[in-house]
Amino acid sequence: MAAHSNRVQGHWTEESESGSMFGQCAEVAQQTIEDYPLGVTLGAFAAGLGLGAMIGAALAQPIAQRRQASAEHIGRRILDSISDLLPASVQRQLHF
């Protein structure tokens, strides 16, 4: 690992005058991908999975809240319909 970091540092100092910063970053990224293809693939997969889980959680929360509100609204409408059909004495017993 130390040899790799020294090579990267050497690369930055050698190329700093001749190339653009973007070109240098692209070269270092390409070299890292060539040296560690499995690690880079697993890292990209993990990052995508984590990002997808965060987006899914952010989108799922409002949907659950809307479903709960809809269920409560339907429940209230059912209870109101039932209470309209019951006599006043039964409504008092059931605390409608």
C-alpha positions as CSV (number, residue, x, y, z in Angstrom):
1,M,0.0,0.0,0.0
2,A,2.9,2.4,0.8
3,A,4.4,1.7,-2.6
4,H,1.1,2.6,-4.3
5,S,0.8,5.9,-2.4
6,N,4.4,6.8,-3.2
7,R,3.8,6.1,-6.9
8,V,0.7,8.3,-6.8
9,Q,2.6,11.1,-5.1
10,G,5.4,10.8,-7.6
11,H,2.9,10.9,-10.4
12,W,1.4,14.1,-9.1
13,T,4.8,15.8,-8.8
14,E,6.1,14.6,-12.2
15,E,3.0,15.6,-14.2
16,S,2.0,18.8,-12.3
17,E,3.6,21.1,-14.9
18,S,2.7,19.3,-18.1
19,G,-1.0,18.2,-17.7
20,S,-4.3,19.6,-16.5
21,M,-5.6,18.6,-13.1
22,F,-8.5,16.7,-14.7
23,G,-6.2,14.8,-16.9
24,Q,-4.0,13.9,-13.9
25,C,-7.1,12.7,-11.9
26,A,-8.3,10.6,-14.8
27,E,-4.9,8.9,-15.1
28,V,-4.6,8.2,-11.4
29,A,-8.2,6.8,-11.4
30,Q,-7.5,4.6,-14.4
31,Q,-4.3,3.3,-12.9
32,T,-6.1,2.5,-9.6
33,I,-8.8,0.7,-11.5
34,E,-6.2,-1.3,-13.4
35,D,-4.4,-2.2,-10.2
36,Y,-7.4,-3.1,-8.1
37,P,-10.4,-4.0,-10.4
38,L,-12.2,-6.1,-7.8
39,G,-11.9,-3.6,-5.0
40,V,-13.0,-0.8,-7.3
41,T,-16.0,-2.8,-8.5
42,L,-17.1,-3.8,-5.0
43,G,-16.6,-0.2,-3.8
44,A,-18.8,1.2,-6.6
45,F,-21.4,-1.5,-5.9
46,A,-21.5,-0.7,-2.2
47,A,-21.7,3.1,-2.9
48,G,-24.6,2.5,-5.3
49,L,-26.4,0.2,-2.9
50,G,-26.0,2.7,-0.1
51,L,-27.2,5.6,-2.2
52,G,-30.2,3.6,-3.4
53,A,-31.1,2.7,0.1
54,M,-31.0,6.3,1.2
55,I,-33.1,7.5,-1.7
56,G,-35.6,4.6,-1.1
57,A,-35.9,5.4,2.6
58,A,-36.4,9.1,1.8
59,L,-39.2,8.3,-0.7
60,A,-40.8,5.6,1.4
61,Q,-41.4,7.7,4.5
62,P,-43.9,10.2,2.9
63,I,-45.8,7.3,1.3
64,A,-46.2,5.5,4.7
65,Q,-47.4,8.8,6.2
66,R,-50.0,9.2,3.4
67,R,-51.2,5.6,3.8
68,Q,-51.6,6.1,7.5
69,A,-53.6,9.4,7.0
70,S,-55.8,7.7,4.4
71,A,-56.5,4.7,6.7
72,E,-57.4,7.1,9.6
73,H,-59.7,9.0,7.3
74,I,-61.4,5.9,6.1
75,G,-61.8,4.7,9.6
76,R,-63.4,7.9,10.7
77,R,-65.8,7.8,7.8
78,I,-66.8,4.2,8.7
79,L,-67.4,5.2,12.4
80,D,-69.4,8.2,11.4
81,S,-71.6,6.1,9.1
82,I,-72.1,3.6,11.8
83,S,-72.9,6.2,14.4
84,D,-75.6,7.7,12.0
85,L,-77.4,4.4,12.0
86,L,-77.3,3.7,15.7
87,P,-79.9,5.1,18.1
88,A,-78.7,7.8,20.6
89,S,-78.8,5.4,23.6
90,V,-76.4,2.9,21.9
91,Q,-74.2,5.8,20.8
92,R,-73.8,6.9,24.4
93,Q,-72.9,3.4,25.5
94,L,-70.3,3.1,22.8
95,H,-69.0,6.7,23.3
96,F,-69.5,7.8,19.7
